[in-house]
Amino acid sequence: MCLGVPGKITEIYEIGGMKMGKVDFGGIVKEACLEYVPEIELGDYTIIHVGFAISKLDEQAAQESLELFRQMGLLEEELGVGVEE
């Protein structure tokens, strides 16, 4: 599918000159590029699409979206969790 998934920035660091971070999607943590949202800070919520932060959003909107993803059974699918390659 390829939806944008909301997550919380739990770590920010640099790799090869690129702003990167760890993003928590309600218990599932993945690495993402933060370059497109330079104002993002530790603890902020963002939308991640194909490994890139594309926008900042508030916590309430993020939590509501994550709950809808869970209810539809799409969270693990979108994040590639439990999917064999």
PENOR-V719958 format. One record per backbone hydrogen bond with DSSP energy under -0.5 kcal/mol. CO is the residue of the C=O (numbers start at 1). NH is the residue of the N-H. E is the energy in kcal/mol with one decimal. If there is no record, write none. Layout:
co:CO nh:NH e:E
co:CO nh:NH e:E
This chain:
co:3 nh:5 e:-0.5
co:5 nh:48 e:-2.9
co:7 nh:46 e:-2.6
co:8 nh:10 e:-0.5
co:8 nh:24 e:-2.9
co:9 nh:43 e:-2.4
co:11 nh:22 e:-1.6
co:13 nh:20 e:-3.4
co:15 nh:18 e:-1.9
co:18 nh:15 e:-2.3
co:18 nh:20 e:-0.6
co:19 nh:34 e:-3.1
co:19 nh:35 e:-0.7
co:20 nh:13 e:-2.5
co:21 nh:32 e:-2.5
co:22 nh:10 e:-2.7
co:22 nh:11 e:-1.2
co:23 nh:25 e:-0.6
co:23 nh:30 e:-2.3
co:24 nh:8 e:-2.5
co:24 nh:26 e:-0.6
co:27 nh:29 e:-0.6
co:28 nh:25 e:-3.4
co:30 nh:23 e:-3.1
co:32 nh:21 e:-1.9
co:33 nh:53 e:-3.0
co:34 nh:37 e:-1.6
co:37 nh:40 e:-2.0
co:41 nh:44 e:-2.3
co:44 nh:9 e:-3.0
co:45 nh:57 e:-2.1
co:46 nh:7 e:-2.4
co:46 nh:48 e:-0.5
co:47 nh:54 e:-2.8
co:47 nh:55 e:-0.8
co:48 nh:5 e:-2.8
co:49 nh:52 e:-1.7
co:51 nh:33 e:-3.0
co:52 nh:49 e:-2.7
co:55 nh:47 e:-2.3
co:57 nh:45 e:-0.7
co:58 nh:62 e:-2.1
co:59 nh:63 e:-2.9
co:60 nh:64 e:-2.3
co:61 nh:65 e:-2.2
co:62 nh:66 e:-2.6
co:63 nh:67 e:-2.2
co:64 nh:68 e:-1.9
co:65 nh:69 e:-2.4
co:66 nh:70 e:-2.4
co:67 nh:71 e:-2.6
co:68 nh:72 e:-2.0
co:69 nh:73 e:-0.6
co:69 nh:74 e:-2.6
co:69 nh:75 e:-0.8
co:70 nh:73 e:-1.2
co:74 nh:78 e:-3.0
co:75 nh:79 e:-1.8
co:76 nh:80 e:-0.7
co:76 nh:81 e:-2.4
co:77 nh:80 e:-0.8
co:80 nh:83 e:-0.6
co:82 nh:84 e:-0.6
